[in-house]
Each structure stands twice: as structure tokens, then as C-alpha cells.
Amino acid sequence: ADIIWRLLAATCVIGLVNFVLSGVVMLALVLGRSSWVGMLAGLGYFFADFIVGGIGSGRVFGVDDAYRYTVAYHAISINERFFPSIPSVSLPRAWIDAGFVDPTSAMLVLLLYGAVLAGISMFVFHRQDLMAKN
């Protein structure tokens, strides 16, 4: 039963992260009107998210503790609930000192990120479609 619970939790985390990244790719596809722009945006966001998360506490782009807004931070917060690890080995020091967000709110934040990106993408696509018809 424990293995099945962990498998479901890992599947949920992977699905939520992919939902956010697919929103980034979808928005880049709509704005760039090219598949390679979407793929590069997805890769760029993925690396930028981990770079901001790796910086730890500090000021990034004028935001204190910017890592708290990253997808990686929320995914690791969920994982730490179901798969506890040795933090001194696997996580940035600032994350250990400040603690993690509640897994339920982490899931809701990831859903919100993905939904907002998908909503903006659909809105922009609809506007572009209307502009093309005129």
C-alpha cells in the first residue's frame, strides 16, 4: 500500500509540473507561432526555474526569496511530504532553514500557474484568430 501511495504521489507531482510547463510551451507557441519557439520556451523556463531555485534565499529580480515562487520549490514541497530525504544533501540550504510549503497549497499553486498560463494562451489565440478573420 505504501508503494502504491508513493507511486500516485509521484505521478501527481509529475503531472502538475508538466501541466505548468505545457502552459509555458502553449503560450510560446501562440505568441511565437512556431513549434521551435514553444520548445525553446519550455526548456528556457525549466532551466530558469531551477536557476532561481538554486540561488536560494536572496534577491532575484527584485523579489526576496524568489525561490518560493518556482515550480521546483512547490514540486519538492510535495515530494518531501511523501518521500522525506536528507535535506543537507539534496536541497538548497535556504529551503531547509525556511521550511516547505504545505503540500495542498503547493498543488493548488501549481494548478493555478498552469491554469493561468493556459487561460492566457487561449485568450491570445482567440484574439489572433479574430484579427486574422478581419
DSSP file with accessible surface (Angstrom, degrees, kcal/mol):
  #  RESIDUE AA STRUCTURE BP1 BP2  ACC     N-H-->O    O-->H-N    N-H-->O    O-->H-N    TCO  KAPPA ALPHA  PHI   PSI    X-CA   Y-CA   Z-CA
    1    1 A A     >        0   0  116      0, 0.0     4,-2.3     0, 0.0     5,-0.2   0.000 360.0 360.0 360.0 -36.7    0.0    0.0    0.0
    2    2 A D  H  >  +     0   0   96      1,-0.2     4,-2.3     2,-0.2     5,-0.2   0.898 360.0  49.9 -66.1 -40.1    2.9    2.4    0.8
    3    3 A I  H  > S+     0   0  136      2,-0.2     4,-2.4     1,-0.2    -1,-0.2   0.909 111.0  49.0 -66.0 -40.4    4.5    1.8   -2.6
    4    4 A I  H  > S+     0   0  111      2,-0.2     4,-2.5     1,-0.2    -2,-0.2   0.921 110.5  51.0 -65.7 -40.9    1.2    2.5   -4.4
    5    5 A W  H  X S+     0   0  142     -4,-2.3     4,-2.2     1,-0.2    -2,-0.2   0.924 111.9  47.2 -61.8 -42.8    0.6    5.7   -2.4
    6    6 A R  H  X S+     0   0   94     -4,-2.3     4,-2.6     2,-0.2    -1,-0.2   0.889 110.3  52.7 -66.5 -38.2    4.1    6.9   -3.3
    7    7 A L  H  X S+     0   0  111     -4,-2.4     4,-2.4     2,-0.2    -2,-0.2   0.923 110.4  47.6 -63.4 -42.8    3.6    6.0   -7.0
    8    8 A L  H  X S+     0   0  101     -4,-2.5     4,-2.3     2,-0.2    -2,-0.2   0.904 112.1  49.7 -64.9 -40.7    0.4    8.0   -7.0
    9    9 A A  H  X S+     0   0   10     -4,-2.2     4,-2.4     2,-0.2    -2,-0.2   0.929 111.8  47.8 -65.0 -43.7    2.0   11.0   -5.3
   10   10 A A  H  X S+     0   0   29     -4,-2.6     4,-2.6     2,-0.2     5,-0.2   0.911 111.6  50.6 -64.4 -39.8    5.0   10.9   -7.8
   11   11 A T  H  X S+     0   0   83     -4,-2.4     4,-2.5    -5,-0.2    -1,-0.2   0.907 110.1  50.7 -63.6 -39.7    2.5   10.7  -10.7
   12   12 A C  H  X S+     0   0   52     -4,-2.3     4,-2.5     2,-0.2    -2,-0.2   0.930 111.4  46.9 -63.6 -45.8    0.6   13.7   -9.3
   13   13 A V  H  X S+     0   0    7     -4,-2.4     4,-2.5     2,-0.2     5,-0.2   0.937 113.5  47.8 -64.1 -46.0    3.7   15.8   -9.0
   14   14 A I  H  X S+     0   0  104     -4,-2.6     4,-2.5     1,-0.2    -1,-0.2   0.919 112.6  50.2 -62.0 -41.6    5.0   14.9  -12.4
   15   15 A G  H  X S+     0   0   39     -4,-2.5     4,-1.9    -5,-0.2    -2,-0.2   0.910 111.0  48.1 -63.1 -42.2    1.6   15.7  -13.9
   16   16 A L  H  X S+     0   0   17     -4,-2.5     4,-2.0     2,-0.2    -2,-0.2   0.915 112.4  48.0 -66.3 -42.4    1.4   19.1  -12.2
   17   17 A V  H  X S+     0   0   29     -4,-2.5     4,-2.6     1,-0.2     5,-0.2   0.929 112.8  49.2 -64.6 -41.9    4.8   20.1  -13.3
   18   18 A N  H  X S+     0   0   91     -4,-2.5     4,-2.6    -5,-0.2    -1,-0.2   0.848 106.6  56.8 -66.0 -32.4    4.1   19.0  -16.8
   19   19 A F  H  X S+     0   0   74     -4,-1.9     4,-1.6     2,-0.2    -1,-0.2   0.933 110.2  44.0 -63.4 -44.1    0.8   21.0  -16.7
   20   20 A V  H  X S+     0   0    0     -4,-2.0     4,-1.9     2,-0.2    -2,-0.2   0.944 115.3  47.9 -66.0 -46.8    2.7   24.2  -15.9
   21   21 A L  H  X S+     0   0   31     -4,-2.6     4,-2.5     1,-0.2    -2,-0.2   0.877 109.2  53.3 -65.2 -34.7    5.4   23.5  -18.5
   22   22 A S  H  X S+     0   0   57     -4,-2.6     4,-2.8     2,-0.2    -1,-0.2   0.864 106.2  54.4 -68.6 -31.1    2.8   22.7  -21.1
   23   23 A G  H  X S+     0   0    1     -4,-1.6     4,-2.4     2,-0.2    -2,-0.2   0.910 108.8  48.3 -65.0 -39.5    1.2   26.1  -20.3
   24   24 A V  H  X S+     0   0   19     -4,-1.9     4,-2.4     2,-0.2    -2,-0.2   0.938 114.0  46.0 -64.2 -46.4    4.5   27.8  -20.9
   25   25 A V  H  X S+     0   0   41     -4,-2.5     4,-2.6     2,-0.2    -2,-0.2   0.923 112.2  51.2 -63.5 -42.8    5.0   25.9  -24.2
   26   26 A M  H  X S+     0   0   69     -4,-2.8     4,-2.3     2,-0.2    -1,-0.2   0.927 110.5  48.3 -62.1 -42.9    1.4   26.7  -25.3
   27   27 A L  H  X S+     0   0   34     -4,-2.4     4,-2.6     1,-0.2     5,-0.2   0.926 112.5  48.5 -64.8 -41.0    1.8   30.4  -24.6
   28   28 A A  H  X S+     0   0   13     -4,-2.4     4,-3.1     1,-0.2     6,-0.3   0.885 109.7  53.2 -67.2 -36.0    5.1   30.5  -26.5
   29   29 A L  H  X S+     0   0   67     -4,-2.6     4,-1.8     2,-0.2     5,-0.3   0.919 112.1  44.7 -62.9 -42.5    3.5   28.6  -29.4
   30   30 A V  H  < S+     0   0   17     -4,-2.3    -2,-0.2    -5,-0.2    -1,-0.2   0.929 120.0  39.8 -69.0 -43.4    0.7   31.1  -29.6
   31   31 A L  H  < S+     0   0  106     -4,-2.6    -2,-0.2    -5,-0.2    -3,-0.2   0.899 125.8  35.1 -74.3 -38.7    3.0   34.1  -29.3
   32   32 A G  H  < S-     0   0   34     -4,-3.1    -1,-0.2    -5,-0.2    -2,-0.2   0.634  89.9-145.6 -90.2 -17.0    5.8   32.8  -31.5
   33   33 A R     <  +     0   0  179     -4,-1.8     2,-0.3    -5,-0.3    -3,-0.1   0.820  67.8  95.6  54.5  34.8    3.6   31.0  -34.0
   34   34 A S  S  > S-     0   0   32     -6,-0.3     4,-1.5    -5,-0.3    -2,-0.2  -0.981  73.6-136.1-152.8 141.4    6.3   28.3  -34.3
   35   35 A S  H  > S+     0   0   80     -2,-0.3     4,-2.3     1,-0.2     5,-0.2   0.859 105.3  56.0 -68.9 -34.2    6.9   25.0  -32.7
   36   36 A W  H  > S+     0   0  153      1,-0.2     4,-2.4     2,-0.2    -1,-0.2   0.857 104.3  54.2 -69.1 -30.4   10.6   25.6  -32.1
   37   37 A V  H  > S+     0   0   41      2,-0.2     4,-2.3     1,-0.2    -1,-0.2   0.925 109.2  49.0 -65.6 -41.2    9.8   28.8  -30.2
   38   38 A G  H  X S+     0   0    0     -4,-1.5     4,-2.2     2,-0.2    -2,-0.2   0.916 112.0  47.6 -63.2 -43.3    7.5   26.7  -27.9
   39   39 A M  H  X S+     0   0  119     -4,-2.3     4,-2.4     1,-0.2     5,-0.2   0.919 113.0  48.1 -65.8 -42.8   10.1   24.1  -27.3
   40   40 A L  H  X S+     0   0  102     -4,-2.4     4,-3.0     1,-0.2    -1,-0.2   0.885 110.5  52.1 -65.2 -37.3   12.8   26.6  -26.6
   41   41 A A  H  X S+     0   0   32     -4,-2.3     4,-2.8     2,-0.2     5,-0.2   0.909 109.2  50.0 -65.0 -41.3   10.5   28.5  -24.2
   42   42 A G  H  X S+     0   0   11     -4,-2.2     4,-2.1     2,-0.2    -2,-0.2   0.937 114.7  43.3 -62.5 -44.8    9.7   25.2  -22.3
   43   43 A L  H  X S+     0   0   97     -4,-2.4     4,-2.5     2,-0.2     5,-0.2   0.917 114.5  50.8 -66.0 -42.4   13.4   24.4  -22.0
   44   44 A G  H  X S+     0   0   38     -4,-3.0     4,-2.7     1,-0.2     5,-0.2   0.916 111.5  46.9 -62.6 -43.1   14.3   28.0  -21.1
   45   45 A Y  H  X S+     0   0   70     -4,-2.8     4,-2.8     2,-0.2     5,-0.2   0.918 110.5  53.7 -65.0 -41.4   11.6   28.1  -18.4
   46   46 A F  H  X S+     0   0   79     -4,-2.1     4,-1.7    -5,-0.2    -2,-0.2   0.947 114.3  40.4 -58.5 -47.5   12.7   24.8  -17.0
   47   47 A F  H  X S+     0   0  121     -4,-2.5     4,-2.3     2,-0.2    -2,-0.2   0.899 114.7  51.9 -71.2 -39.7   16.3   25.9  -16.6
   48   48 A A  H  X S+     0   0   50     -4,-2.7     4,-2.8    -5,-0.2     5,-0.3   0.903 107.8  53.4 -63.0 -39.2   15.4   29.4  -15.4
   49   49 A D  H  X S+     0   0   13     -4,-2.8     4,-2.3     1,-0.2    -1,-0.2   0.925 112.1  43.9 -61.4 -43.9   13.1   27.9  -12.7
   50   50 A F  H  X S+     0   0  101     -4,-1.7     4,-2.2    -5,-0.2    -1,-0.2   0.840 112.2  52.6 -73.6 -31.0   16.0   25.7  -11.4
   51   51 A I  H  X S+     0   0  111     -4,-2.3     4,-1.4     2,-0.2    -2,-0.2   0.949 112.2  44.5 -67.7 -47.1   18.5   28.5  -11.6
   52   52 A V  H  X S+     0   0   24     -4,-2.8     4,-0.8     1,-0.2     3,-0.3   0.920 115.8  48.9 -62.9 -40.1   16.2   30.8   -9.5
   53   53 A G  H  < S+     0   0    3     -4,-2.3     3,-0.5    -5,-0.3    -1,-0.2   0.875 109.0  53.0 -66.1 -34.7   15.6   27.9   -7.2
   54   54 A G  H  < S+     0   0   54     -4,-2.2    -1,-0.2     1,-0.2    -2,-0.2   0.750  96.2  66.7 -73.6 -23.1   19.2   27.1   -6.9
   55   55 A I  H  < S-     0   0   94     -4,-1.4    -1,-0.2    -3,-0.3    -2,-0.2   0.854  88.3-168.6 -66.6 -30.1   20.1   30.6   -5.9
   56   56 A G     <  +     0   0    5     -4,-0.8    11,-0.5    -3,-0.5    10,-0.2  -0.474  47.7   4.2  78.0-150.1   18.2   30.1   -2.6
   57   57 A S  S    S+     0   0   71     -2,-0.1     2,-0.3     8,-0.1    37,-0.1  -0.446  96.6  83.5 -72.5 145.3   17.4   33.0   -0.4
   58   58 A G  S    S-     0   0   33     -2,-0.1     7,-1.3     2,-0.1     8,-0.8  -0.858  85.1 -57.8 145.9 179.3   18.4   36.3   -1.7
   59   59 A R  E     +A   64   0A 167     -2,-0.3     2,-0.5     5,-0.2     5,-0.2  -0.812  48.0 176.3 -99.2 118.7   17.1   38.9   -4.0
   60   60 A V  E >  S-A   63   0A  15      3,-2.3     3,-1.8    -2,-0.6    -2,-0.1  -0.985  74.6 -16.3-123.4 121.5   16.3   37.8   -7.6
   61   61 A F  T 3  S-     0   0  189     -2,-0.5    -1,-0.1     1,-0.3     3,-0.1   0.856 128.7 -54.5  53.3  36.1   14.8   40.3  -10.0
   62   62 A G  T 3  S+     0   0   46      1,-0.2     2,-0.5    -3,-0.0    -1,-0.3   0.573 114.0 116.6  80.5   7.0   13.8   42.5   -7.1
   63   63 A V  E X   -A   60   0A  61     -3,-1.8    -3,-2.3    -5,-0.0     3,-0.8  -0.940  61.8-133.7-113.2 124.5   11.9   39.7   -5.2
   64   64 A D  E 3  S+A   59   0A 101     -2,-0.5    -5,-0.2     1,-0.3    -7,-0.1  -0.557  89.8   3.5 -73.5 139.9   13.1   38.5   -1.9
   65   65 A D  T >  S+     0   0   59     -7,-1.3     3,-1.7    -2,-0.2    -1,-0.3   0.929  76.5 173.2  49.7  53.0   13.2   34.7   -1.6
   66   66 A A  G X   +     0   0   11     -8,-0.8     3,-2.1    -3,-0.8     4,-0.2   0.752  64.6  77.1 -63.6 -22.1   12.1   34.3   -5.2
   67   67 A Y  G >  S+     0   0    2    -11,-0.5     3,-1.7     1,-0.3     6,-0.3   0.788  79.7  71.4 -60.4 -24.8   12.7   30.5   -5.0
   68   68 A R  G <  S+     0   0   77     -3,-1.7    -1,-0.3     1,-0.3    -2,-0.2   0.635  97.0  50.9 -67.5 -10.9    9.3   30.3   -3.1
   69   69 A Y  G <  S+     0   0  146     -3,-2.1    -1,-0.3    -4,-0.2    -2,-0.2   0.357  89.1 107.9-104.8   3.5    7.5   31.1   -6.4
   70   70 A T  S <> S-     0   0    7     -3,-1.7     4,-1.5    -4,-0.2     5,-0.1  -0.461  72.5-130.0 -84.8 156.2    9.3   28.4   -8.5
   71   71 A V  H  > S+     0   0    5      1,-0.2     4,-2.7     2,-0.2     5,-0.2   0.886 109.0  57.4 -67.1 -38.7    7.7   25.2   -9.8
   72   72 A A  H  > S+     0   0    7      1,-0.2     4,-2.8     2,-0.2     5,-0.2   0.905 103.9  52.1 -60.8 -41.7   10.7   23.2   -8.4
   73   73 A Y  H  > S+     0   0    2     -6,-0.3     4,-2.1     1,-0.2    -1,-0.2   0.926 112.7  44.4 -61.9 -43.9   10.1   24.5   -4.9
   74   74 A H  H  X S+     0   0   10     -4,-1.5     4,-1.8     2,-0.2    -2,-0.2   0.904 113.9  49.7 -69.6 -39.0    6.4   23.5   -5.0
   75   75 A A  H  X S+     0   0   11     -4,-2.7     4,-2.5     1,-0.2    -2,-0.2   0.927 112.7  47.0 -65.0 -41.6    7.2   20.1   -6.5
   76   76 A I  H  X S+     0   0   39     -4,-2.8     4,-2.9    -5,-0.2    -2,-0.2   0.872 107.2  58.0 -69.5 -32.4    9.9   19.4   -3.9
   77   77 A S  H  X S+     0   0    3     -4,-2.1     4,-0.9    -5,-0.2    -1,-0.2   0.914 110.2  43.4 -61.9 -40.9    7.5   20.5   -1.2
   78   78 A I  H >X S+     0   0    2     -4,-1.8     4,-1.3     1,-0.2     3,-0.5   0.931 114.4  50.1 -68.8 -44.5    5.0   17.9   -2.3
   79   79 A N  H 3X S+     0   0   48     -4,-2.5     4,-4.1     1,-0.2    -2,-0.2   0.874 104.7  57.5 -62.1 -38.5    7.7   15.3   -2.7
   80   80 A E  H 3< S+     0   0   35     -4,-2.9    -1,-0.2     1,-0.2    -2,-0.2   0.800 103.3  54.9 -64.8 -27.8    9.2   16.0    0.8
   81   81 A R  H << S+     0   0  160     -4,-0.9    -1,-0.2    -3,-0.5    -2,-0.2   0.901 123.2  25.1 -69.0 -39.7    5.8   15.2    2.3
   82   82 A F  H  < S+     0   0   36     -4,-1.3    -2,-0.2     1,-0.2    -3,-0.1   0.747 133.7  33.1 -98.5 -27.5    5.7   11.8    0.7
   83   83 A F  S  < S-     0   0   52     -4,-4.1    -1,-0.2    -5,-0.2    -2,-0.1  -0.672  78.4-160.4-129.7  74.8    9.4   11.0    0.2
   84   84 A P        -     0   0   96      0, 0.0     2,-0.2     0, 0.0    -4,-0.1  -0.298  15.5-176.4 -59.0 139.9   11.4   12.5    3.0
   85   85 A S        -     0   0   48     -5,-0.0     3,-0.1     0, 0.0    -2,-0.0  -0.715  40.0 -86.2-126.6 179.9   15.0   13.0    2.2
   86   86 A I    >>  -     0   0  115     -2,-0.2     4,-1.6     1,-0.2     3,-1.6  -0.798  41.0-159.9 -88.9 102.6   18.2   14.1    4.0
   87   87 A P  H 3> S+     0   0   44      0, 0.0     4,-1.9     0, 0.0    -1,-0.2   0.823  82.7  64.3 -60.3 -32.2   17.9   17.9    3.3
   88   88 A S  H 34 S+     0   0   85      1,-0.2     5,-0.1     2,-0.2    -2,-0.0   0.748 112.1  37.2 -66.4 -17.7   21.6   18.7    3.9
   89   89 A V  H <4 S+     0   0  119     -3,-1.6    -1,-0.2     3,-0.1     0, 0.0   0.818 126.0  30.3 -97.6 -37.2   22.4   16.5    0.9
   90   90 A S  H  < S+     0   0   66     -4,-1.6    -2,-0.2     2,-0.1    -1,-0.0   0.599 107.4  54.2-108.6 -11.8   19.6   17.2   -1.6
   91   91 A L  S  < S-     0   0   20     -4,-1.9     5,-0.1    -5,-0.2   -37,-0.0  -0.904  84.3 -92.6-128.6 154.5   18.2   20.7   -1.2
   92   92 A P    >>  -     0   0   39      0, 0.0     4,-1.3     0, 0.0     3,-0.7  -0.312  40.3-119.0 -60.0 145.3   19.5   24.3   -1.1
   93   93 A R  H 3> S+     0   0  141      1,-0.2     4,-2.2     2,-0.2     5,-0.2   0.849 110.4  57.8 -57.3 -39.3   20.3   25.5    2.4
   94   94 A A  H 3> S+     0   0   14      1,-0.2     4,-2.2     2,-0.2    -1,-0.2   0.861 102.8  54.6 -64.1 -33.0   17.7   28.3    2.4
   95   95 A W  H <> S+     0   0    6     -3,-0.7     4,-1.5     2,-0.2    -1,-0.2   0.882 108.6  48.2 -67.8 -37.3   14.9   25.8    1.7
   96   96 A I  H  < S+     0   0   41     -4,-1.3    -2,-0.2     2,-0.2    -1,-0.2   0.938 113.7  46.1 -68.1 -45.4   15.8   23.8    4.7
   97   97 A D  H  < S+     0   0  116     -4,-2.2    -2,-0.2     1,-0.2    -1,-0.2   0.883 118.9  40.4 -66.1 -39.2   16.0   26.8    7.0
   98   98 A A  H  < S-     0   0   48     -4,-2.2    -1,-0.2    -5,-0.2    -2,-0.2   0.693 105.7-137.8 -85.0 -19.9   12.8   28.3    5.8
   99   99 A G     <  -     0   0   26     -4,-1.5     2,-0.3    -5,-0.2    -1,-0.2  -0.241  23.0 -69.8  87.7 179.9   10.8   25.1    5.5
  100  100 A F        -     0   0   67     -4,-0.1     2,-0.1   -23,-0.1   -26,-0.1  -0.740  41.4-106.0-112.3 160.2    8.5   23.9    2.9
  101  101 A V        -     0   0   37     -2,-0.3    -1,-0.1   -28,-0.2    -2,-0.0  -0.444  50.2 -87.0 -79.3 155.3    5.0   24.9    1.8
  102  102 A D     >  -     0   0   94      1,-0.1     4,-2.5    -2,-0.1     5,-0.2  -0.394  36.0-126.0 -60.7 136.6    2.0   22.7    2.7
  103  103 A P  H  > S+     0   0   16      0, 0.0     4,-2.4     0, 0.0     5,-0.2   0.864 107.8  54.0 -58.1 -34.9    1.5   20.0    0.0
  104  104 A T  H  > S+     0   0   84      2,-0.2     4,-2.2     1,-0.2     5,-0.2   0.946 111.8  42.8 -66.2 -45.8   -2.1   21.0   -0.5
  105  105 A S  H  > S+     0   0   40      1,-0.2     4,-2.5     2,-0.2    -1,-0.2   0.859 111.4  56.5 -69.6 -30.5   -1.3   24.6   -1.2
  106  106 A A  H  X S+     0   0    0     -4,-2.5     4,-2.3     2,-0.2    -2,-0.2   0.927 108.4  47.3 -64.1 -41.8    1.7   23.6   -3.3
  107  107 A M  H  X S+     0   0   55     -4,-2.4     4,-2.5     1,-0.2    -2,-0.2   0.918 112.3  49.7 -64.2 -42.1   -0.7   21.6   -5.5
  108  108 A L  H  X S+     0   0  109     -4,-2.2     4,-2.5     2,-0.2    -2,-0.2   0.898 110.0  50.6 -65.1 -38.3   -3.1   24.5   -5.7
  109  109 A V  H  X S+     0   0   38     -4,-2.5     4,-3.0     2,-0.2    -2,-0.2   0.930 111.0  48.3 -65.2 -43.8   -0.4   26.9   -6.7
  110  110 A L  H  X S+     0   0    0     -4,-2.3     4,-2.3     1,-0.2    -2,-0.2   0.910 112.4  48.9 -64.1 -39.9    0.9   24.6   -9.5
  111  111 A L  H  X S+     0   0   82     -4,-2.5     4,-2.7     2,-0.2    -1,-0.2   0.909 112.0  49.7 -63.3 -40.6   -2.7   24.2  -10.7
  112  112 A L  H  X S+     0   0  104     -4,-2.5     4,-2.8     2,-0.2     5,-0.3   0.931 109.6  50.5 -64.3 -46.0   -3.1   27.9  -10.6
  113  113 A Y  H  X S+     0   0   61     -4,-3.0     4,-2.2     1,-0.2     5,-0.2   0.941 114.8  43.7 -55.8 -49.6    0.1   28.5  -12.5
  114  114 A G  H  X S+     0   0    0     -4,-2.3     4,-2.6     1,-0.2     5,-0.2   0.912 114.3  49.0 -64.3 -42.5   -0.9   26.0  -15.2
  115  115 A A  H  X S+     0   0   53     -4,-2.7     4,-2.7     2,-0.2    -1,-0.2   0.904 111.4  49.2 -66.2 -40.6   -4.5   27.3  -15.5
  116  116 A V  H  X S+     0   0   73     -4,-2.8     4,-2.7     2,-0.2     5,-0.2   0.939 113.1  46.9 -64.5 -44.9   -3.4   31.0  -15.8
  117  117 A L  H  X S+     0   0   35     -4,-2.2     4,-2.2    -5,-0.3    -2,-0.2   0.921 114.6  46.6 -63.8 -42.5   -0.9   30.1  -18.5
  118  118 A A  H  X S+     0   0   17     -4,-2.6     4,-2.5     2,-0.2    -1,-0.2   0.907 112.6  50.8 -66.0 -40.0   -3.4   28.0  -20.4
  119  119 A G  H  X S+     0   0   33     -4,-2.7     4,-2.4     2,-0.2    -2,-0.2   0.924 111.0  47.1 -63.4 -44.4   -6.0   30.8  -20.0
  120  120 A I  H  X S+     0   0   77     -4,-2.7     4,-2.9     1,-0.2     5,-0.3   0.918 111.8  52.3 -63.0 -41.6   -3.7   33.5  -21.3
  121  121 A S  H  X S+     0   0    1     -4,-2.2     4,-2.6    -5,-0.2    -2,-0.2   0.921 110.8  46.1 -61.1 -45.0   -2.7   31.2  -24.2
  122  122 A M  H  X S+     0   0  121     -4,-2.5     4,-2.6     2,-0.2    -1,-0.2   0.903 112.9  50.5 -66.3 -39.5   -6.4   30.6  -25.2
  123  123 A F  H  X S+     0   0  131     -4,-2.4     4,-2.4     2,-0.2    -2,-0.2   0.940 113.2  44.7 -62.9 -47.1   -7.2   34.3  -24.9
  124  124 A V  H  X S+     0   0   32     -4,-2.9     4,-2.6     2,-0.2     5,-0.2   0.917 113.7  50.4 -64.3 -41.8   -4.3   35.3  -27.1
  125  125 A F  H  X S+     0   0  118     -4,-2.6     4,-2.5    -5,-0.3    -1,-0.2   0.928 110.8  49.1 -62.7 -42.2   -5.0   32.6  -29.6
  126  126 A H  H  X S+     0   0  102     -4,-2.6     4,-2.3     1,-0.2    -1,-0.2   0.915 111.7  49.1 -63.4 -42.1   -8.7   33.7  -29.8
  127  127 A R  H  X S+     0   0  126     -4,-2.4     4,-2.2     2,-0.2    -1,-0.2   0.904 112.0  48.6 -63.8 -41.6   -7.6   37.3  -30.3
  128  128 A Q  H  X S+     0   0   42     -4,-2.6     4,-2.0     2,-0.2    -2,-0.2   0.898 110.4  51.5 -65.7 -38.0   -5.2   36.3  -33.0
  129  129 A D  H  X S+     0   0   62     -4,-2.5     4,-1.4     1,-0.2    -2,-0.2   0.915 110.9  47.6 -65.9 -40.6   -7.8   34.2  -34.7
  130  130 A L  H  X S+     0   0   67     -4,-2.3     4,-1.0     1,-0.2    -1,-0.2   0.886 111.1  51.2 -67.2 -37.7  -10.3   37.1  -34.7
  131  131 A M  H  < S+     0   0  129     -4,-2.2     3,-0.3     1,-0.2    -1,-0.2   0.876 108.0  52.5 -67.2 -34.8   -7.6   39.5  -36.0
  132  132 A A  H  < S+     0   0   81     -4,-2.0    -1,-0.2     1,-0.2    -2,-0.2   0.825 106.2  54.0 -70.8 -31.2   -6.9   37.1  -38.9
  133  133 A K  H  <        0   0  149     -4,-1.4    -1,-0.2    -5,-0.2    -2,-0.2   0.737 360.0 360.0 -75.5 -23.3  -10.5   36.9  -39.9
  134  134 A N     <        0   0  168     -4,-1.0    -3,-0.0    -3,-0.3    -4,-0.0  -0.275 360.0 360.0 -83.6 360.0  -10.9   40.7  -40.2
